[in-house]
Amino acid sequence: MTAMDTTKLPLAEHHVIALALDRLSIFLQWLGAVVLAVLLTLVLTSVMLRYVFGSGLIWSEELAIWLNVLLVAVGAPLALSGPLAMRLDAIVQFFPVSLQKVARIVADGIAIDAGLILALGGMDVVGAIGGTSTALGLPEWLRYAAVAIGGGLTIVMMFGRALVQDGLSRAFLILATGIVLYLAAHHLPTVAVSTPSLVAGTAATVGLILGAPLPHTLLVGVSLAAPFGALLPEPALVQNTVVGISKFLLLAIPFFLLAGSLLTEGGLAERLVHFAATLVGHLRGGLAQTTLVSSVMFSGASGSSVANAAFGAKVMVPALVSHGYPLPRAAAIVAATAMLDNIIPPSIAFLILATATNLSVGSLLVGGFVAGGVLALALGIGLYLTSRGEKPARLPASGPERMRAFISSWPAIGLGVVVVIGIRFGFVTTTEASALAVAYALIVCLVLRSLNGQKMGAAFRQSAGEAAAIGLLIGAATPFAFLLAIDRVSDLVTSVVTSLGGGPFAVMLLANIILLIAGLALDIGAAILLLAPLLLPAAIMAGIDPIQFGVILVVNLMIHGLTPPLGILIYVASGVSGARPAQVFREVIPLLLALLAALAVLCVASAMLAAPPKL
């Protein structure tokens, strides 16, 4: 028995603390669901007053932003483990066992440090900030108090889990590590460097390699850059984080997640699968082609590739396996086709891109349709070529059968049509369209009696947690992006990208190489937030249309959902289906090559259409 084992908690205390943590987690999940429900009600009420009665609530937009900050603060303690944590665990697995233990302690200590930054930095802002909201008449410090409480609960959750899982000594070691990192940022000797963002990037990279949660790593990286001349003291760091999530456009993210979750819980997504089967099930590799077509249609309702991968792993993988597909290949097909959700509108990735670059959401959605069509065609060809000897899933469907399947699936298809048309033609804003999408999904599911209270609650809880994790990432990336801007890193990136000349082909080639390398280590959301503002100026100087470049950037980064070491779509499909990730990574290679070929086609087309370079 090791020394660590001797410090395990007594059984009774272990159960008490574990039960308390479970109850806290459940409470936060339900609180997040309630906040999301209130947020939805507020936006829908505002939409109804605006378009039906020609009036409005002048304070509704600001209150909605404040509620979104509260949603992120409530969900922050839950984003410590599982997919929501965005931990890069693959590299640590190659460490010796002794170093793995050390790495895990440091990684969890980084999460503690991030909690201290939010908690103590938030309290500093609360004590220093004055004034009241013009629209709401509420003290401005309330937003920062919510973030401070979220940071404190993050510390409680991290320490409590370590206490239950590994005992007293390791829990206190993690806490001590976090405190040491926090004190280092405040008391290290000041050493001015020309680019403090390089220090932040190095610290964040080390944390990422060790397996720390990505949002927490970004916060700690910026914090540790303070002694090296970074112009972001802790209160300013927290203020930047809150400003990053205080944007009305970002409210569309939880709403699109919720709409897709409601359709899945309500069984409407399965109707899309049946309709897809009537269209392509009789072709060679028909069940794989059905998976692709149903994924394309589900993309118009969800906007989340992770949600699509989880749904496909539950529904399509068993069907593929029963039809003779090996389990790893079935999971690979689901993962590869799920990447389309963040390309075909509505797309959460495009919302994040619009937030980072101020590009038009409507134009990005149109570009997403074009790119999604090219990618879907490439995947269809890839599935056809790799399905030799696989029998069709069914006989060709008759015209009446296809029509019945289409009518049955129309409620789910209609969601995407309503959203895209509403945004593209300016009938409603992106956030309003996302709220209307939720209302549409709720009404349809209730009319069809396919959604009960339990499933609805599960949809709200899941969507609130996912939205909070994405919001925390956006908030944490904001001060990091601020440092990059202060250090004029975009100028350096532009010089690198144009090193082979300022022509569109050279710029497109080098930009894609940078994205392909960065995507190996960064989550797609973080990569968009950090890299899009850096690469876009170079593309514009080369005469490349910024919308086209933005779409290509998202396509490039989404492909990394299928590549090691992160490969989030592979891990989701593997985790739900029970396949081994290593085998799924091997099976997805042919489809990955097809997607890379499609990316090359998009890049060449965009470069050929580019205007003369701007001097």
For each residue, the residues with C-beta under 8 A, 3 or more apart:
1: 5 6
2: 5 6
3: 6 7 169
4: 7 166 167 169 170
5: 1 2 8 167
6: 1 2 3
7: 3 4 167 168 169 170
8: 5 14 167 168
9: 13 14 17 163 164 167 168
10: 13 14
11: 14 15
12: 15 16
13: 9 10 16 17
14: 8 9 10 11 17 18 164
15: 11 12 18 19
16: 12 13 19 20
17: 9 13 14 20 21 160 163 164
18: 14 15 21 22 164
19: 15 16 22 23
20: 16 17 23 24 160
21: 17 18 24 25 157 160 161 164
22: 18 19 25 26
23: 19 20 26 27
24: 20 21 27 28 77 153 156 157
25: 21 22 28 29 77 78 157
26: 22 23 29 30
27: 23 24 30 31
28: 24 25 31 32 74 75 77 78 153
29: 25 26 32 33 78 461 464 465
30: 26 27 33 34 457 461
31: 27 28 34 35 74
32: 28 29 35 36 71 74 75 78 461 464 465 468
33: 29 30 36 37 457 460 461 464
34: 30 31 37 38
35: 31 32 38 39 67 70 71 74 464
36: 32 33 39 40 71 254 258 460 463 464 467
37: 33 34 40 41 460
38: 34 35 41 42 67
39: 35 36 42 43 64 67 68 71 251 254
40: 36 37 43 44 255 258 435 438
41: 37 38 44 45
42: 38 39 45 46 60 63 64 67
43: 39 40 46 47 60 64 251 255 431 432 435
44: 40 41 47 48 435 436 438 439
45: 41 42 48 49 57 60
46: 42 43 49 50 56 57 60 61 64 432
47: 43 44 50 51 428 432 435 436
48: 44 45 51 52 53
49: 45 46 52 53 55 56 57
50: 46 47 53 54 55 56
51: 47 48 54 428
52: 48 49
53: 48 49 50
54: 50 51
55: 49 50
56: 46 49 50 60
57: 45 46 49 60
58: 135
59: 62 63 135 136
60: 42 43 45 46 56 57 63 64
61: 46 64 65 135 248
62: 59 65 66 133 135 136
63: 42 59 60 66 67 135 136
64: 39 42 43 46 60 61 67 68 248 251 431
65: 61 62 68 69 246 247 248 251
66: 62 63 69 70 133 136 138 142 143 246
67: 35 38 39 42 63 64 70 71
68: 39 64 65 71 72 245 246 250 251 254 471
69: 65 66 72 73 143 146 147 242 245 246
70: 35 66 67 73 74 143 146
71: 32 35 36 39 67 68 74 75 254 464 467 468 471
72: 68 69 75 76 147 150 245 467 468 471 472 475
73: 69 70 76 146 147 149 150
74: 28 31 32 35 70 71 146 150 464 468
75: 28 32 71 72 78 79 150 464 465 467 468 469 471 472
76: 72 73 79 118 150 151 153 154 468 472
77: 24 25 28 80 150 153 154 156 157
78: 25 28 29 32 75 84 157 465 468 469
79: 75 76 84 85 86 213 215 465 468 469 472
80: 77 85 111 154 157 158 161 213
81: 84 85 87 161
82: 85
83: 86 306 568 571 572
84: 78 79 81 465 466 469
85: 79 80 81 82 213 214 469
86: 79 83 213 214 215 469 473 523 526
87: 81 107 211 212 213 214
88: 91 208 209 211 214 521 565 566
89: 92 93 211
90: 93 564 565 566
91: 88 94 95 209 211 565
92: 89 95 100 103 104 107 209 210 211
93: 89 90 100
94: 91
95: 91 92 99 100 103
96: 99 100
97: 100 101
98: 101 102
99: 95 96 102 103
100: 92 93 95 96 97 103 104
101: 97 98 104 105
102: 98 99 105 106
103: 92 95 99 100 106 107 210 211
104: 92 100 101 107 108 210 211
105: 101 102 108 109 170 173 174 177
106: 102 103 109 110 177 207 210 212
107: 87 92 103 104 110 111 207 210 211 212 213
108: 104 105 111 112 158 162 174 177 178 212
109: 105 106 112 113 174 175 176 177 178 180 181
110: 106 107 113 114 177 178 181 207 210 212 213 216 217 220
111: 80 107 108 114 115 154 158 178 212 213 216
112: 108 109 115 116 154 155 158 159 174 175 177 178 179 181
113: 109 110 116 117 177 178 179 181 182 216 219 220 223
114: 110 111 117 118 151 154 213 215 216 217 219 220 476
115: 111 112 118 119 151 152 153 154 155 158 178 216
116: 112 113 119 120 151 155 178 179 182
117: 113 114 120 121 151 182 219 220 223 234 237 238
118: 76 114 115 121 122 147 148 150 151 152 154 219 238 241
119: 115 116 122 123 148 149 151 152 154 155
120: 116 117 123 124 148 151 182 234
121: 117 118 124 125 148 151 234 235 237 238
122: 118 119 125 126 144 145 147 148 149 151 238
123: 119 120 126 127 145 148
124: 120 121 127 128 234 235 238
125: 121 122 128 129 141 144 148 235 238 239
126: 122 123 129 141 144 145 148
127: 123 124
128: 124 125 235
129: 125 126 140 141 144
130: 140
131: 139 140
132: 136 137 138 139 140
133: 62 66 136 137 138 139 140
134:
135: 58 59 61 62 63
136: 59 62 63 66 132 133
137: 132 133
138: 66 132 133 142
139: 131 132 133 142
140: 129 130 131 132 133 143 144
141: 125 126 129 144 145
142: 66 138 139 145 146
143: 66 69 70 140 146 147 242 246
144: 122 125 126 129 140 141 147 148 238 239 242
145: 122 123 126 141 142 148 149
146: 69 70 73 74 142 143 149 150
147: 69 72 73 118 122 143 144 150 151 238 241 242
148: 118 119 120 121 122 123 125 126 144 145 151 152
149: 73 119 122 145 146 152 153
150: 72 73 74 75 76 77 118 146 147 153 154
151: 76 114 115 116 117 118 119 120 121 122 147 148 154 155
152: 115 118 119 148 149 155 156
153: 24 28 76 77 115 149 150 156 157
154: 76 77 80 111 112 114 115 118 119 150 151 157 158
155: 112 115 116 119 151 152 158 159 175 178
156: 24 77 152 153 159 160
157: 21 24 25 77 78 80 153 154 160 161
158: 80 108 111 112 115 154 155 161 162 174
159: 112 155 156 162 163 171 174 175
160: 17 20 21 156 157 163 164
161: 21 80 81 157 158 164 165
162: 108 158 159 165 166 170 171 174
163: 9 17 159 160 166 167 168 171
164: 9 14 17 18 21 160 161
165: 161 162
166: 4 162 163 170 171
167: 4 5 7 8 9 163 170 171
168: 7 8 9 163 171 172
169: 3 4 7 172 173
170: 4 7 105 162 166 167 173 174
171: 159 162 163 166 167 168 174 175
172: 168 169 175 176
173: 105 169 170 176 177
174: 105 108 109 112 158 159 162 170 171 177 178
175: 109 112 155 159 171 172 178 179
176: 109 172 173 179 180
177: 105 106 108 109 110 112 113 173 174 180 181
178: 108 109 110 111 112 113 115 116 155 174 175 181 182
179: 112 113 116 175 176 182 183
180: 109 176 177 183 184
181: 109 110 112 113 177 178 184 185 220 224
182: 113 116 117 120 178 179 185 186 223
183: 179 180 186 187
184: 180 181 187 188 224 227
185: 181 182 188 220 223 224 226 227 234
186: 182 183 226 234
187: 183 184
188: 184 185 191 227
189: 227
190: 227 228 229
191: 188 227 228 229
192: 228 229
193: 196 198 199 228 229
194: 487
195: 198 199 487 489
196: 193 199 200 225 228 229 230 231 483 487
197: 200 201 225 230 480 483 484 486 487 489
198: 193 195 201 202 487
199: 193 195 196 202 203 221 224 225 228 230
200: 196 197 203 204 221 222 224 225 230 480 483
201: 197 198 204 205 221
202: 198 199 205 206 221
203: 199 200 206 207 220 221 224 225
204: 200 201 207 208 217 218 220 221 480
205: 201 202 208 209 521
206: 202 203 209 210
207: 106 107 110 203 204 210 212 216 217 220 221
208: 88 204 205 211 212 214 217 521
209: 88 91 92 205 206
210: 92 103 104 106 107 110 206 207
211: 87 88 89 91 92 103 104 107 208
212: 87 106 107 108 110 111 207 208 216 217 220
213: 79 80 85 86 87 107 110 111 114 216 217
214: 85 86 87 88 208 217 218 473 476 522 523 526
215: 79 86 114 218 219 469 472 473 475 476 477
216: 110 111 113 114 115 207 212 213 219 220 476
217: 110 114 204 207 208 212 213 214 220 221
218: 204 214 215 221 222 473 476 477 479 480 526
219: 113 114 117 118 215 216 222 223 237 241 476 479
220: 110 113 114 117 181 185 203 204 207 212 216 217 223 224
221: 199 200 201 202 203 204 207 217 218 224 225 480
222: 200 218 219 225 226 230 232 237 479 480 483
223: 113 117 182 185 219 220 226 234 237
224: 181 184 185 199 200 203 220 221 227
225: 196 197 199 200 203 221 222 228 229 230 232 483
226: 185 186 222 223 230 232 233 234
227: 184 185 188 189 190 191 224
228: 190 191 192 193 196 199 225
229: 190 191 192 193 196 225
230: 196 197 199 200 222 225 226 483
231: 196 236 483 486
232: 222 225 226 236 237 240 479 482 483
233: 226 236 237
234: 117 120 121 124 185 186 223 226 237 238
235: 121 124 125 128 238 239
236: 231 232 233 239 240 479
237: 117 121 219 222 223 232 233 234 240 241 479
238: 117 118 121 122 124 125 144 147 234 235 241 242
239: 125 144 235 236 242 243
240: 232 236 237 243 244 478 479 482
241: 118 147 219 237 238 244 245 475 476 478 479
242: 69 143 144 147 238 239 245 246 475
243: 239 240 246 478
244: 240 241 247 474 475 476 477 478 479
245: 68 69 72 241 242 250 471 472 474 475 478
246: 65 66 68 69 143 242 243
247: 65 244 250 355
248: 61 64 65 251 429 431
249: 252 351 354 355 361 430 431
250: 68 245 247 253 351 355 471 474
251: 39 43 64 65 68 248 254 255 431 434 435
252: 249 255 256 346 351 430 431 433 434
253: 250 256 257 348 351 352 434 467 470 471
254: 36 39 68 71 251 257 258 463 464 466 467
255: 40 43 251 252 258 259 431 434 435 437 438
256: 252 253 259 260 302 303 304 346 348 351 434 437
257: 253 254 260 261 303 304 307 348 462 463 466 467
258: 36 40 254 255 261 262 438 441 459 460 463
259: 255 256 262 263 301 302 303 415 434 437 438 440 441
260: 256 257 263 264 298 301 302 303 304 307 308
261: 257 258 264 265 307 459 462 463
262: 258 259 265 266 438 441 442 445 451 456 459
263: 259 260 266 268 269 301 302 412 415 441 445
264: 260 261 268 269 302 307 311 459
265: 261 262 445 451 455 456 458 459
266: 262 263 441 444 445 448 450 451 455
267: 270 271 450
268: 263 264 271 272 301 409 411 412 441 444 445 448 450
269: 263 264 272 273 294 298 301 311 315 412
270: 267 273 274 315
271: 267 268 274 275 405 408 409 411 412
272: 268 269 275 276 294 297 298 409 412 413
273: 269 270 276 277 290 294 315 316
274: 270 271 277 278 405 408 409
275: 271 272 278 279 294 297 402 405 406 408 409
276: 272 273 279 280 281 290 291 293 294 297
277: 273 274 280 281 286 287 290 294 393 394 397 405
278: 274 275 281 397 401 402 405
279: 275 276 290 293 397 402
280: 276 277 283 286 289 290 292 293
281: 276 277 278 286 287 289 290 392 393 394 397
282: 286 392 393 394 395 396 397
283: 280 286 289 384 392
284: 384 387 388 390 392
285: 288 289 383 384 386 387 390
286: 277 280 281 282 283 289 290 391 392 393 394
287: 277 281 290 291 316 319 320 323 325 390 393
288: 285 291 292 320 325 333 383 387 390
289: 280 281 283 285 286 292 293 380 383 384
290: 273 276 277 279 280 281 286 287 293 294 316 393
291: 276 287 288 294 295 312 316 320 333 334 337
292: 280 288 289 295 296 333 337 376 379 380 383
293: 276 279 280 289 290 296 297
294: 269 272 273 275 276 277 290 291 297 298 312 316
295: 291 292 298 299 308 312 337 338 340 341
296: 292 293 299 300 337 340 344 372 376
297: 272 275 276 293 294 300 301 409 412 413 416
298: 260 269 272 294 295 301 302 308 311 341 412
299: 295 296 302 303 308 340 341 343 344 345 347 372 416
300: 296 297 344 345 346 413 415 416 417 419 420
301: 259 260 263 268 269 297 298 412 413 415 416 437 441
302: 256 259 260 263 264 298 299 307 308 341
303: 256 257 259 260 299 341 342 345 346 347 348
304: 256 257 260 307 308 341 342 348 466
305: 308 309 338 339 340 341 342 558 561 569
306: 83 309 310 338 466 568 569 572
307: 257 260 261 264 302 304 310 311 341
308: 260 295 298 299 302 304 305 311 312 337 338 340 341
309: 305 306 312 313 334 335 338 569 572 573 576
310: 306 307 313 314 572 573 576
311: 264 269 298 307 308 314 315
312: 291 294 295 308 309 315 316 317 334 335 337 338 573
313: 309 310 316 317 331 334 572 573 575 576 577
314: 310 311 317 318 576
315: 269 270 273 311 312 318 319
316: 273 287 290 291 294 312 313 319 320 330 333 334
317: 312 313 314 320 321 327 330 331 334 573 576 577 579
318: 314 315 321 322
319: 287 315 316 322 323
320: 287 288 291 316 317 323 325 329 330 333 334
321: 317 318 324 325 326 327 330
322: 318 319
323: 287 319 320 393
324: 321 390 391
325: 287 288 320 321 329 330 333 390
326: 321 329 330 587
327: 317 321 330 331 577 578 579
328: 331 332 579 580 583 584 586 587
329: 320 325 326 332 333 587
330: 316 317 320 321 325 326 327 333 334 577 579
331: 313 317 327 328 334 335 570 573 574 577 579 584 587
332: 328 329 335 336 570 573 584 587 588 591
333: 288 291 292 316 320 325 329 330 336 337 383 591
334: 291 309 312 313 316 317 320 330 331 337 338 573 577
335: 309 312 331 332 338 339 561 562 569 570 572 573 574 584 588
336: 332 333 339 379 562 569 588 591 592 595
337: 291 292 295 296 308 312 333 334 340 379
338: 295 305 306 308 309 312 334 335 341 561 569 572 573
339: 305 335 336 342 343 375 558 559 561 562 569 595
340: 295 296 299 305 308 337 343 344 372 375 376 379
341: 295 298 299 302 303 304 305 307 308 338 344 347
342: 303 304 305 339 347 348 349 350 524 554 558
343: 299 339 340 347 349 368 371 372 375 551 554 555 558
344: 296 299 300 340 341 347 368 369 372 376
345: 299 300 303 350 365 368 369 416 419 420 423
346: 252 256 300 303 350 351 365 416 419 420 423 433 434 437
347: 299 303 341 342 343 344 350 351 364 365 368 554
348: 253 256 257 303 304 342 351 352 470
349: 342 343 352 353 524 525 528 554 557 558
350: 342 345 346 347 353 354 361 364 365 368 550 551 554
351: 249 250 252 253 256 346 347 348 354 355 361 430
352: 253 348 349 355 356 470 474 525 528 529
353: 349 350 356 357 359 364 528 532 550 553 554
354: 249 350 351 357 358 359 360 361 364 430
355: 247 249 250 351 352 474 529
356: 352 353 481 528 529 532 533
357: 353 354 532 533 536 546 550
358: 354
359: 353 354 363 364 546 547 550
360: 354 363 364 547
361: 249 350 351 354 364 365 423 430
362: 365 366 423 424 426
363: 359 360 366 367 547
364: 347 350 353 354 359 360 361 367 368 547 550 551
365: 345 346 347 350 361 362 368 369 420 423 424
366: 362 363 369 370 424 547
367: 363 364 370 371 547 548 550 551
368: 343 344 345 347 350 364 365 371 372 551 554
369: 344 345 365 366 372 373 420
370: 366 367 373 374 551
371: 343 367 368 374 375 551 552 555 602
372: 296 299 340 343 344 368 369 375 376
373: 369 370 376 377
374: 370 371 377 378 598 601 602
375: 339 340 343 371 372 378 379 555 595 598
376: 292 296 340 344 372 373 379 380
377: 373 374 380 381 598
378: 374 375 381 382 594 595 597 598 601
379: 292 336 337 340 375 376 382 383 591 594 595
380: 289 292 376 377 383 384
381: 377 378 384 385 594
382: 378 379 385 386 590 591 593 594 595
383: 285 288 289 292 333 379 380 386 387 591
384: 283 284 285 289 380 381 387
385: 381 382 388 590
386: 285 382 383 590 591
387: 284 285 288 383 384 390
388: 284 385
389:
390: 284 285 287 288 324 325 387
391: 286 324
392: 281 282 283 284 286 395
393: 277 281 282 286 287 290 323
394: 277 281 282 286 397
395: 282 392
396: 282
397: 277 278 279 281 282 394 401 402 405
398: 401 402
399: 402 403
400: 403 404
401: 278 397 398 404 405
402: 275 278 279 397 398 399 405 406
403: 399 400 406 407
404: 400 401 407 408
405: 271 274 275 277 278 397 401 402 408 409
406: 275 402 403 409 410
407: 403 404 410
408: 271 274 275 404 405
409: 268 271 272 274 275 297 405 406 412 413
410: 406 407 413 414
411: 268 271 414 415 444 448
412: 263 268 269 271 272 297 298 301 409 415
413: 272 297 300 301 409 410 416 417
414: 410 411 417 418 440 444
415: 259 263 300 301 411 412 418 419 437 440 441 444
416: 297 299 300 301 345 346 413 419 420
417: 300 413 414 420 421
418: 414 415 421 422 433 436 437 440
419: 300 345 346 415 416 422 423 433 434 436 437
420: 300 345 346 365 369 416 417 423 424
421: 417 418 424 425 427
422: 418 419 425 427 428 432 433 436
423: 345 346 361 362 365 419 420 426 427 428 429 430 433
424: 362 365 366 420 421
425: 421 422
426: 362 423
427: 421 422 423
428: 47 51 422 423 432 433 436
429: 248 423 432 433
430: 249 252 351 354 361 423 433 434
431: 43 64 248 249 251 252 255 434 435
432: 43 46 47 422 428 429 435 436
433: 252 346 418 419 422 423 428 429 430 436 437
434: 251 252 253 255 256 259 346 419 430 431 437 438
435: 40 43 44 47 251 255 431 432 438 439
436: 44 47 418 419 422 428 432 433 439 440
437: 255 256 259 301 346 415 418 419 433 434 440 441
438: 40 44 255 258 259 262 434 435 441 442
439: 44 435 436 442 443
440: 259 414 415 418 436 437 443 444
441: 258 259 262 263 266 268 301 415 437 438 444 445
442: 262 438 439 445 446 451 456
443: 439 440 446 447
444: 266 268 411 414 415 440 441 447 448
445: 262 263 265 266 268 441 442 448 450 451
446: 442 443 449 451
447: 443 444
448: 266 268 411 444 445 451
449: 446
450: 266 267 268 445
451: 262 265 266 442 445 446 448 455 456
452: 455 456
453: 456 457
454: 457 458
455: 265 266 451 452 458 459
456: 262 265 442 451 452 453 459 460
457: 30 33 453 454 460 461
458: 265 454 455 461 462
459: 258 261 262 264 265 455 456 462 463
460: 33 36 37 258 456 457 463 464
461: 29 30 32 33 457 458 464 465
462: 257 261 458 459 465 466
463: 36 254 257 258 261 459 460 466 467
464: 29 32 33 35 36 71 74 75 254 460 461 467 468
465: 29 32 75 78 79 84 461 462 468 469
466: 84 254 257 304 306 462 463 469 470
467: 36 71 72 75 253 254 257 463 464 470 471
468: 32 71 72 74 75 76 78 79 464 465 471 472
469: 75 78 79 84 85 86 215 465 466 472 473
470: 253 348 352 466 467 473 474 525
471: 68 71 72 75 245 250 253 467 468 474 475
472: 72 75 76 79 215 245 468 469 475 476
473: 86 214 215 218 469 470 476 477 523 525 526 529
474: 244 245 250 352 355 470 471 477 478 525 529
475: 72 215 241 242 244 245 471 472 478
476: 114 214 215 216 218 219 241 244 472 473 479 480
477: 215 218 244 473 474 480 481 525 526 529 530
478: 240 241 243 244 245 474 475 481 482 529
479: 218 219 222 232 236 237 240 241 244 476 482 483
480: 197 200 204 218 221 222 476 477 483 484 530
481: 356 477 478 484 485 529 530 533
482: 232 240 478 479 485 486
483: 196 197 200 222 225 230 231 232 479 480 486 487
484: 197 480 481 487 489 490 530 533 534
485: 481 482 488 489 490 533
486: 197 231 482 483
487: 194 195 196 197 198 483 484
488: 485 491 492
489: 195 197 484 485 492 493 534
490: 484 485 493 494 533 534 537
491: 488 494 495
492: 488 489 495 496
493: 489 490 496 497 514 534 535 538
494: 490 491 497 498 534 537 538 541
495: 491 492 498 499
496: 492 493 499 510 514
497: 493 494 507 510 511 514 535 538
498: 494 495 501 502 506 507 510 538 541 542
499: 495 496 510
500: 506 509 510
501: 498 506
502: 498 506 507 541 542 613
503: 506 507 542 613
504: 507 508 542 543 544 606 607 608 610 613
505: 508 509 604 607
506: 498 500 501 502 503 509 510 542
507: 497 498 502 503 504 510 511 538 539 541 542 544
508: 504 505 511 512 539 542 544 549 552 603 606 607
509: 500 505 506 512 513 603
510: 496 497 498 499 500 506 507 513 514
511: 497 507 508 514 515 535 538 539 549 553
512: 508 509 515 516 552 556 599 603
513: 509 510 516 517
514: 493 496 497 510 511 517 518 531 535
515: 511 512 518 519 527 531 535 553 556 557
516: 512 513 519 520 556 559 560
517: 513 514 520
518: 514 515 521 522 527 531
519: 515 516 522 524 527 556 557 559 560 563 566
520: 516 517 560 563 564 565 566
521: 88 205 208 518 565 566
522: 214 518 519 526 527 530 531 566
523: 86 214 473 526 527 566 568
524: 342 349 519 527 528 554 557 558 560 561
525: 349 352 470 473 474 477 528 529
526: 86 214 218 473 477 522 523 529 530
527: 515 518 519 522 523 524 530 531 557
528: 349 352 353 356 524 525 531 532 553 554 557
529: 352 355 356 473 474 477 478 481 525 526 532
530: 477 480 481 484 522 526 527 533 534
531: 514 515 518 522 527 528 534 535 553
532: 353 356 357 528 529 535 536 550 553
533: 356 357 481 484 485 490 530 536 537
534: 484 489 490 493 494 530 531 537
535: 493 497 511 514 515 531 532 538 539 549 553
536: 357 532 533 539 540 546 549 550
537: 490 494 533 534 540 541
538: 493 494 497 498 507 511 535 541 542
539: 507 508 511 535 536 542 544 546 549
540: 536 537 543 544 546 549 614
541: 494 498 502 507 537 538 613 614
542: 498 502 503 504 506 507 508 538 539 610 613 614
543: 504 540 610 611 612 613 614
544: 504 507 508 539 540 548 549 606 607 610
545: 548 549 606 609 610 611
546: 357 359 536 539 540 549 550
547: 359 360 363 364 366 367 550 551
548: 367 544 545 551 552 606 609
549: 508 511 535 536 539 540 544 545 546 552 553 606
550: 350 353 357 359 364 367 532 536 546 547 553 554
551: 343 350 364 367 368 370 371 547 548 554 555 602
552: 371 508 512 548 549 555 556 599 602 603 606
553: 353 511 515 528 531 532 535 549 550 556 557
554: 342 343 347 349 350 353 368 524 528 550 551 557 558
555: 343 371 375 551 552 558 559 598 599 602
556: 512 515 516 519 552 553 559 560 599
557: 349 515 519 524 527 528 553 554 560
558: 305 339 342 343 349 524 554 555 561
559: 339 516 519 555 556 562 563 592 595 596 599
560: 516 519 520 524 556 557 563 566 567
561: 305 335 338 339 524 558 566 567 568 569 570
562: 335 336 339 559 567 569 570 585 588 591 592 595
563: 519 520 559 560 566 567 585 592
564: 90 520 567 570 585
565: 88 90 91 520 521
566: 88 90 519 520 521 522 523 560 561 563
567: 560 561 562 563 564 570 571 581 585
568: 83 306 523 561 571 572
569: 305 306 309 335 336 338 339 561 562 572 573
570: 331 332 335 561 562 564 567 573 574 581 584 585 588
571: 83 567 568 574 575 581
572: 83 306 309 310 313 335 338 568 569 575 576
573: 309 310 312 313 317 331 332 334 335 338 569 570 576 577 579 584
574: 331 335 570 571 577 578 579 580 581 584
575: 313 571 572
576: 309 310 313 314 317 572 573
577: 313 317 327 330 331 334 573 574
578: 327 574
579: 317 327 328 330 331 573 574 583 584
580: 328 574 583 584
581: 567 570 571 574 584 585
582: 585 586
583: 328 579 580 586 587
584: 328 331 332 335 570 573 574 579 580 581 587 588
585: 562 563 564 567 570 581 582 588 589
586: 328 582 583 589
587: 326 328 329 331 332 583 584
588: 332 335 336 562 570 584 585 591 592
589: 585 586 592 593
590: 382 385 386 593 594
591: 332 333 336 379 382 383 386 562 588 594 595
592: 336 559 562 563 588 589 595 596
593: 382 589 590 596 597
594: 378 379 381 382 590 591 597 598
595: 336 339 375 378 379 382 559 562 591 592 598 599
596: 559 592 593 599 600
597: 378 593 594 600 601
598: 374 375 377 378 555 594 595 601 602
599: 512 552 555 556 559 595 596 602 603
600: 596 597 603 604
601: 374 378 597 598 604 605
602: 371 374 551 552 555 598 599 605 606
603: 508 509 512 552 599 600 606 607
604: 505 600 601 607 608
605: 601 602 608 609
606: 504 508 544 545 548 549 552 602 603 609 610
607: 504 505 508 544 603 604 610
608: 504 604 605
609: 545 548 605 606
610: 504 542 543 544 545 606 607 613
611: 543 545
612: 543
613: 502 503 504 541 542 543 610
614: 540 541 542 543
615:
